[in-house]
Amino acid sequence: MLFLVAALMLLGVVLGTVAHAPFTFTAVAAVVIAVWLGVFALRERHARRRTPSH
């Protein structure tokens, strides 16, 4: 429960910061995060194909 409260507080701080940031900065940050998540997903998929499952 404490983790949930902390996560919601952190989300509020982040969303508050984004609301005051310029749109270009927000868009660039969103693209960087999307690329990072895409690379992570591809690496995970590649790693699972290389490792035989038992």
C-alpha positions, 0 to 999 in steps of 0.5 A: 500500500505504501508503494502505491501511495509513493508511486502515485505521488511520483506520478503527480510530480512527473505529470506536474513537471510535464504540464509546465515544460515546453511541448517540444521538450515533452515530445522529444522526451516521449520519443526518447523513451519510446525508442528506449522501450523499443530497443529493450523489447527487441533485446528481450525478444532476441535473448529469449530466442537464443536461450533454449527454454526447459 
